[in-house]
Amino acid sequence: MDQKNLSLLEEFSFWLMLIAVSVRSGLSLTDTLKALQRKWPKSDISHAWGIFLSELRLGKSKEEALKCFQNALPPMPIIETFCQTLILSFKQGISIADLLTQQSQSIFLFYTHQKERLIYKKQLQMLLPLFLLILPATMIFIATPILIQLQGAL
């Protein structure tokens, strides 16, 4: 997973947590999304939720609008799972506040796991310059006084 998708997942989990808090406090999903869009109008997630809202205004169902939302984002299995879960909750009449909180937490855990993997990969990439450049220079620095003393003794 590249850096752009990781930052998108981080932003997506943040948005989901804000939506969950707002829905739990009594706002509707559409009012929450409108308020968040006014607050952060230039993000990729805001654009995708804007597509969701515009599809709802055009008269499409929430399920169809969520599919349009999913298509507006890069194809990632975790976002597809979120959309399918939300569609099922709309069909079954489940409260979405708890669902959004759980989804936000699971996406954030996935994001942190991917970020840690990326960090460990970068650490391994840093070892190569260490062994090729820094370690030989240190050995020369340590060995030079020893070689000078050996030459003086001969």
Rosetta constraint file for C-alpha pairs under 8 A:
AtomPair CA 1 CA 5 HARMONIC 6.44 0.50
AtomPair CA 1 CA 6 HARMONIC 6.88 0.50
AtomPair CA 1 CA 114 HARMONIC 7.50 0.50
AtomPair CA 2 CA 6 HARMONIC 6.38 0.50
AtomPair CA 3 CA 7 HARMONIC 6.24 0.50
AtomPair CA 4 CA 8 HARMONIC 6.18 0.50
AtomPair CA 5 CA 9 HARMONIC 6.16 0.50
AtomPair CA 5 CA 74 HARMONIC 7.81 0.50
AtomPair CA 6 CA 10 HARMONIC 6.26 0.50
AtomPair CA 6 CA 111 HARMONIC 6.36 0.50
AtomPair CA 6 CA 114 HARMONIC 7.50 0.50
AtomPair CA 6 CA 115 HARMONIC 7.27 0.50
AtomPair CA 7 CA 11 HARMONIC 6.18 0.50
AtomPair CA 8 CA 12 HARMONIC 5.97 0.50
AtomPair CA 8 CA 44 HARMONIC 7.54 0.50
AtomPair CA 8 CA 45 HARMONIC 7.48 0.50
AtomPair CA 9 CA 13 HARMONIC 6.13 0.50
AtomPair CA 9 CA 107 HARMONIC 6.99 0.50
AtomPair CA 9 CA 108 HARMONIC 7.41 0.50
AtomPair CA 9 CA 111 HARMONIC 6.21 0.50
AtomPair CA 10 CA 14 HARMONIC 6.32 0.50
AtomPair CA 10 CA 107 HARMONIC 7.90 0.50
AtomPair CA 10 CA 108 HARMONIC 6.44 0.50
AtomPair CA 10 CA 111 HARMONIC 6.28 0.50
AtomPair CA 11 CA 15 HARMONIC 6.18 0.50
AtomPair CA 11 CA 45 HARMONIC 7.25 0.50
AtomPair CA 12 CA 16 HARMONIC 6.17 0.50
AtomPair CA 12 CA 45 HARMONIC 6.43 0.50
AtomPair CA 12 CA 104 HARMONIC 7.85 0.50
AtomPair CA 13 CA 17 HARMONIC 6.24 0.50
AtomPair CA 13 CA 103 HARMONIC 7.77 0.50
AtomPair CA 13 CA 104 HARMONIC 4.63 0.50
AtomPair CA 13 CA 105 HARMONIC 7.12 0.50
AtomPair CA 13 CA 107 HARMONIC 5.80 0.50
AtomPair CA 13 CA 108 HARMONIC 5.60 0.50
AtomPair CA 14 CA 18 HARMONIC 6.35 0.50
AtomPair CA 14 CA 104 HARMONIC 7.13 0.50
AtomPair CA 15 CA 19 HARMONIC 6.07 0.50
AtomPair CA 15 CA 45 HARMONIC 7.90 0.50
AtomPair CA 16 CA 20 HARMONIC 6.01 0.50
AtomPair CA 16 CA 100 HARMONIC 5.91 0.50
AtomPair CA 16 CA 101 HARMONIC 6.98 0.50
AtomPair CA 16 CA 103 HARMONIC 7.53 0.50
AtomPair CA 16 CA 104 HARMONIC 5.36 0.50
AtomPair CA 17 CA 21 HARMONIC 6.20 0.50
AtomPair CA 17 CA 100 HARMONIC 6.79 0.50
AtomPair CA 17 CA 101 HARMONIC 5.79 0.50
AtomPair CA 17 CA 104 HARMONIC 5.67 0.50
AtomPair CA 18 CA 22 HARMONIC 6.16 0.50
AtomPair CA 19 CA 23 HARMONIC 5.99 0.50
AtomPair CA 19 CA 29 HARMONIC 7.32 0.50
AtomPair CA 19 CA 32 HARMONIC 6.24 0.50
AtomPair CA 19 CA 33 HARMONIC 7.20 0.50
AtomPair CA 19 CA 97 HARMONIC 7.90 0.50
AtomPair CA 19 CA 100 HARMONIC 7.38 0.50
AtomPair CA 20 CA 24 HARMONIC 5.95 0.50
AtomPair CA 20 CA 96 HARMONIC 7.51 0.50
AtomPair CA 20 CA 97 HARMONIC 4.77 0.50
AtomPair CA 20 CA 98 HARMONIC 7.10 0.50
AtomPair CA 20 CA 100 HARMONIC 5.30 0.50
AtomPair CA 20 CA 101 HARMONIC 5.65 0.50
AtomPair CA 21 CA 25 HARMONIC 6.20 0.50
AtomPair CA 21 CA 97 HARMONIC 7.22 0.50
AtomPair CA 21 CA 101 HARMONIC 8.00 0.50
AtomPair CA 22 CA 26 HARMONIC 6.61 0.50
AtomPair CA 22 CA 27 HARMONIC 5.75 0.50
AtomPair CA 22 CA 28 HARMONIC 7.96 0.50
AtomPair CA 22 CA 32 HARMONIC 6.23 0.50
AtomPair CA 23 CA 27 HARMONIC 4.91 0.50
AtomPair CA 23 CA 28 HARMONIC 5.83 0.50
AtomPair CA 23 CA 29 HARMONIC 6.24 0.50
AtomPair CA 23 CA 32 HARMONIC 7.06 0.50
AtomPair CA 23 CA 96 HARMONIC 7.80 0.50
AtomPair CA 23 CA 97 HARMONIC 5.76 0.50
AtomPair CA 24 CA 97 HARMONIC 5.41 0.50
AtomPair CA 27 CA 31 HARMONIC 6.26 0.50
AtomPair CA 27 CA 32 HARMONIC 6.14 0.50
AtomPair CA 28 CA 32 HARMONIC 6.13 0.50
AtomPair CA 29 CA 33 HARMONIC 6.19 0.50
AtomPair CA 30 CA 34 HARMONIC 6.15 0.50
AtomPair CA 30 CA 53 HARMONIC 6.92 0.50
AtomPair CA 31 CA 35 HARMONIC 6.21 0.50
AtomPair CA 32 CA 36 HARMONIC 6.17 0.50
AtomPair CA 33 CA 37 HARMONIC 5.97 0.50
AtomPair CA 33 CA 49 HARMONIC 6.93 0.50
AtomPair CA 33 CA 50 HARMONIC 7.97 0.50
AtomPair CA 33 CA 53 HARMONIC 7.82 0.50
AtomPair CA 34 CA 38 HARMONIC 6.32 0.50
AtomPair CA 34 CA 53 HARMONIC 7.99 0.50
AtomPair CA 35 CA 39 HARMONIC 6.42 0.50
AtomPair CA 36 CA 40 HARMONIC 6.15 0.50
AtomPair CA 36 CA 41 HARMONIC 7.95 0.50
AtomPair CA 36 CA 46 HARMONIC 7.67 0.50
AtomPair CA 37 CA 41 HARMONIC 5.04 0.50
AtomPair CA 37 CA 46 HARMONIC 5.57 0.50
AtomPair CA 37 CA 49 HARMONIC 7.87 0.50
AtomPair CA 37 CA 50 HARMONIC 7.32 0.50
AtomPair CA 40 CA 46 HARMONIC 6.69 0.50
AtomPair CA 41 CA 46 HARMONIC 5.91 0.50
AtomPair CA 41 CA 47 HARMONIC 7.35 0.50
AtomPair CA 42 CA 46 HARMONIC 6.69 0.50
AtomPair CA 42 CA 47 HARMONIC 7.21 0.50
AtomPair CA 43 CA 47 HARMONIC 6.37 0.50
AtomPair CA 44 CA 48 HARMONIC 6.34 0.50
AtomPair CA 44 CA 73 HARMONIC 7.75 0.50
AtomPair CA 45 CA 49 HARMONIC 6.15 0.50
AtomPair CA 45 CA 73 HARMONIC 7.70 0.50
AtomPair CA 46 CA 50 HARMONIC 5.96 0.50
AtomPair CA 47 CA 51 HARMONIC 6.39 0.50
AtomPair CA 48 CA 52 HARMONIC 6.45 0.50
AtomPair CA 48 CA 69 HARMONIC 5.25 0.50
AtomPair CA 48 CA 70 HARMONIC 7.73 0.50
AtomPair CA 48 CA 72 HARMONIC 5.42 0.50
AtomPair CA 48 CA 73 HARMONIC 6.56 0.50
AtomPair CA 49 CA 53 HARMONIC 6.23 0.50
AtomPair CA 49 CA 69 HARMONIC 6.29 0.50
AtomPair CA 50 CA 54 HARMONIC 6.08 0.50
AtomPair CA 51 CA 55 HARMONIC 6.06 0.50
AtomPair CA 51 CA 65 HARMONIC 7.65 0.50
AtomPair CA 51 CA 68 HARMONIC 6.95 0.50
AtomPair CA 51 CA 69 HARMONIC 6.10 0.50
AtomPair CA 51 CA 72 HARMONIC 7.59 0.50
AtomPair CA 52 CA 56 HARMONIC 6.34 0.50
AtomPair CA 52 CA 65 HARMONIC 4.96 0.50
AtomPair CA 52 CA 66 HARMONIC 6.12 0.50
AtomPair CA 52 CA 68 HARMONIC 6.48 0.50
AtomPair CA 52 CA 69 HARMONIC 5.24 0.50
AtomPair CA 53 CA 57 HARMONIC 6.24 0.50
AtomPair CA 53 CA 65 HARMONIC 7.50 0.50
AtomPair CA 54 CA 58 HARMONIC 6.24 0.50
AtomPair CA 55 CA 59 HARMONIC 6.66 0.50
AtomPair CA 55 CA 60 HARMONIC 5.75 0.50
AtomPair CA 55 CA 64 HARMONIC 7.95 0.50
AtomPair CA 55 CA 65 HARMONIC 5.33 0.50
AtomPair CA 55 CA 68 HARMONIC 7.72 0.50
AtomPair CA 56 CA 60 HARMONIC 5.16 0.50
AtomPair CA 56 CA 61 HARMONIC 6.44 0.50
AtomPair CA 56 CA 62 HARMONIC 6.62 0.50
AtomPair CA 56 CA 65 HARMONIC 6.16 0.50
AtomPair CA 60 CA 64 HARMONIC 6.12 0.50
AtomPair CA 60 CA 65 HARMONIC 6.29 0.50
AtomPair CA 61 CA 65 HARMONIC 6.16 0.50
AtomPair CA 62 CA 66 HARMONIC 5.98 0.50
AtomPair CA 62 CA 87 HARMONIC 7.57 0.50
AtomPair CA 62 CA 90 HARMONIC 7.75 0.50
AtomPair CA 63 CA 67 HARMONIC 6.37 0.50
AtomPair CA 63 CA 87 HARMONIC 5.49 0.50
AtomPair CA 63 CA 90 HARMONIC 7.78 0.50
AtomPair CA 64 CA 68 HARMONIC 6.43 0.50
AtomPair CA 65 CA 69 HARMONIC 6.19 0.50
AtomPair CA 66 CA 70 HARMONIC 6.08 0.50
AtomPair CA 66 CA 83 HARMONIC 6.29 0.50
AtomPair CA 66 CA 87 HARMONIC 7.44 0.50
AtomPair CA 67 CA 71 HARMONIC 6.24 0.50
AtomPair CA 67 CA 83 HARMONIC 7.27 0.50
AtomPair CA 68 CA 72 HARMONIC 6.26 0.50
AtomPair CA 69 CA 73 HARMONIC 6.87 0.50
AtomPair CA 70 CA 74 HARMONIC 7.97 0.50
AtomPair CA 70 CA 75 HARMONIC 7.75 0.50
AtomPair CA 70 CA 79 HARMONIC 7.02 0.50
AtomPair CA 70 CA 80 HARMONIC 6.62 0.50
AtomPair CA 70 CA 83 HARMONIC 6.85 0.50
AtomPair CA 71 CA 75 HARMONIC 7.42 0.50
AtomPair CA 75 CA 79 HARMONIC 7.62 0.50
AtomPair CA 75 CA 80 HARMONIC 7.59 0.50
AtomPair CA 76 CA 80 HARMONIC 6.41 0.50
AtomPair CA 77 CA 81 HARMONIC 6.10 0.50
AtomPair CA 78 CA 82 HARMONIC 6.23 0.50
AtomPair CA 78 CA 107 HARMONIC 7.22 0.50
AtomPair CA 79 CA 83 HARMONIC 6.20 0.50
AtomPair CA 80 CA 84 HARMONIC 6.20 0.50
AtomPair CA 81 CA 85 HARMONIC 6.06 0.50
AtomPair CA 82 CA 86 HARMONIC 6.13 0.50
AtomPair CA 82 CA 103 HARMONIC 6.88 0.50
AtomPair CA 83 CA 87 HARMONIC 6.09 0.50
AtomPair CA 84 CA 88 HARMONIC 6.24 0.50
AtomPair CA 85 CA 89 HARMONIC 6.24 0.50
AtomPair CA 86 CA 90 HARMONIC 6.23 0.50
AtomPair CA 86 CA 96 HARMONIC 7.50 0.50
AtomPair CA 86 CA 99 HARMONIC 7.85 0.50
AtomPair CA 87 CA 91 HARMONIC 6.30 0.50
AtomPair CA 88 CA 92 HARMONIC 6.08 0.50
AtomPair CA 89 CA 93 HARMONIC 5.69 0.50
AtomPair CA 89 CA 94 HARMONIC 4.92 0.50
AtomPair CA 89 CA 95 HARMONIC 7.28 0.50
AtomPair CA 89 CA 96 HARMONIC 6.87 0.50
AtomPair CA 90 CA 94 HARMONIC 6.60 0.50
AtomPair CA 95 CA 99 HARMONIC 7.08 0.50
AtomPair CA 96 CA 100 HARMONIC 5.81 0.50
AtomPair CA 97 CA 101 HARMONIC 6.33 0.50
AtomPair CA 98 CA 102 HARMONIC 6.22 0.50
AtomPair CA 99 CA 103 HARMONIC 6.06 0.50
AtomPair CA 100 CA 104 HARMONIC 5.90 0.50
AtomPair CA 101 CA 105 HARMONIC 6.23 0.50
AtomPair CA 102 CA 106 HARMONIC 6.17 0.50
AtomPair CA 103 CA 107 HARMONIC 6.00 0.50
AtomPair CA 104 CA 108 HARMONIC 6.01 0.50
AtomPair CA 105 CA 109 HARMONIC 6.12 0.50
AtomPair CA 106 CA 110 HARMONIC 6.16 0.50
AtomPair CA 107 CA 111 HARMONIC 6.05 0.50
AtomPair CA 108 CA 112 HARMONIC 6.14 0.50
AtomPair CA 109 CA 113 HARMONIC 6.10 0.50
AtomPair CA 110 CA 114 HARMONIC 6.18 0.50
AtomPair CA 111 CA 115 HARMONIC 6.07 0.50
AtomPair CA 112 CA 116 HARMONIC 6.07 0.50
AtomPair CA 113 CA 117 HARMONIC 6.29 0.50
AtomPair CA 114 CA 118 HARMONIC 6.24 0.50
AtomPair CA 115 CA 119 HARMONIC 6.18 0.50
AtomPair CA 116 CA 120 HARMONIC 6.16 0.50
AtomPair CA 117 CA 121 HARMONIC 6.16 0.50
AtomPair CA 118 CA 122 HARMONIC 6.23 0.50
AtomPair CA 119 CA 123 HARMONIC 6.20 0.50
AtomPair CA 120 CA 124 HARMONIC 6.38 0.50
AtomPair CA 121 CA 125 HARMONIC 6.38 0.50
AtomPair CA 122 CA 126 HARMONIC 6.23 0.50
AtomPair CA 123 CA 127 HARMONIC 6.65 0.50
AtomPair CA 124 CA 128 HARMONIC 7.36 0.50
AtomPair CA 125 CA 129 HARMONIC 7.81 0.50
AtomPair CA 126 CA 130 HARMONIC 6.53 0.50
AtomPair CA 127 CA 131 HARMONIC 6.23 0.50
AtomPair CA 128 CA 132 HARMONIC 6.07 0.50
AtomPair CA 129 CA 133 HARMONIC 5.47 0.50
AtomPair CA 129 CA 134 HARMONIC 7.00 0.50
AtomPair CA 130 CA 134 HARMONIC 5.02 0.50
AtomPair CA 130 CA 135 HARMONIC 6.10 0.50
AtomPair CA 131 CA 135 HARMONIC 5.16 0.50
AtomPair CA 131 CA 136 HARMONIC 7.22 0.50
AtomPair CA 132 CA 136 HARMONIC 6.71 0.50
AtomPair CA 133 CA 137 HARMONIC 6.45 0.50
AtomPair CA 134 CA 138 HARMONIC 6.17 0.50
AtomPair CA 135 CA 139 HARMONIC 6.20 0.50
AtomPair CA 136 CA 140 HARMONIC 6.20 0.50
AtomPair CA 137 CA 141 HARMONIC 6.17 0.50
AtomPair CA 138 CA 142 HARMONIC 6.19 0.50
AtomPair CA 139 CA 143 HARMONIC 5.86 0.50
AtomPair CA 140 CA 144 HARMONIC 5.84 0.50
AtomPair CA 141 CA 145 HARMONIC 7.80 0.50
AtomPair CA 142 CA 146 HARMONIC 7.43 0.50
AtomPair CA 143 CA 147 HARMONIC 6.13 0.50
AtomPair CA 144 CA 148 HARMONIC 6.19 0.50
AtomPair CA 145 CA 149 HARMONIC 6.23 0.50
AtomPair CA 146 CA 150 HARMONIC 6.23 0.50
AtomPair CA 147 CA 151 HARMONIC 6.15 0.50
AtomPair CA 148 CA 152 HARMONIC 6.17 0.50
AtomPair CA 149 CA 153 HARMONIC 6.17 0.50
AtomPair CA 150 CA 154 HARMONIC 6.46 0.50
